[in-house]
């Protein structure tokens, strides 16, 4: 039994959907950030699997994965700073209570 | 055969970590389950002959990001992951995620890829040389993005005098 590209892509699709479920259903802002990290990871698995199987000579996907990691690190740093300043204002990190811009 | 065993083991660990993260009601436990899922993902990268990325995954995600998440959990003093997510919230999220999975998973299982079938480049030195030649501009831009994010995070999180 051989592991093919489709195995990796299917696996990453499952992980992505689990992250999506969490990002939509969680109410704590920190839990939402964790689920976003999970989704970024699923995308990275996709990119690295495609790098190995589709462009084995130039491994292009790995470079994209490096830049996804950079952006994810920047995103989580900024996102958590925003969570902290929301917490200072509202004494809560429940995303349902941050509804100032709601129509 | 060995590859298949390693793949299924790591995949099961990642999915176990993700599922337990979603189920746990204590957010500190959630963070540690996420850590487990991220470490197992590093194993998947190693299987895909991306050794450098596997190490970066452990340094950046498992090392930096999880610690950052734990620090913010500590600073906000919230131990509860979900203040009991209401029925409609989880229902809608479940429908959206299940619909996406229903589209993606059969598509990925049956996708007919035409692959070159050659061995992938595995050495980190190739990666480094490419990063400083073909991908030099994105690389420098990435460092600017990180710098701006760092300054922005310090500005947003600092105490008001």
Interface residues (C-beta under 8 A of the other chain):
Chain A: X1 X2 X3 X5 X6 X7 X8 X9 X10 X11 X13 X14 X15 X16 X17 X18 X19 X20 X21 X22 X24 X25 X26 X27 X28 X30 X31 X33 X34 X35 X37 X38 X41 X44 X45 X48 X49 X51 X52 X53 X54 X56 X57 X58 X59 X62 X63 X65 X66 X67 X69 X70 X71 X72 X73 X74 X75 X76 X77 X78 X80 X81 X82 X83 X84 X85 X87 X93 X94
Chain B: X1 X3 X4 X7 X11 X14 X15 X18 X19 X21 X22 X27 X30 X31 X34 X37 X38 X41 X44 X45 X48 X49 X50 X52 X53 X56 X57 X60 X61 X64 X65 X68 X69 X71 X72 X73 X75 X76 X78 X80 X81 X82 X83 X85 X89 X90 X92 X93 X94 X96 X97 X98 X100 X101 X104 X105 X108 X109 X110 X111 X113 X115 X116 X118 X119 X120 X121 X126 X127 X130 X131 X135 X138 X142 X145 X146 X148 X149 X150 X152 X153 X154 X155 X156 X157
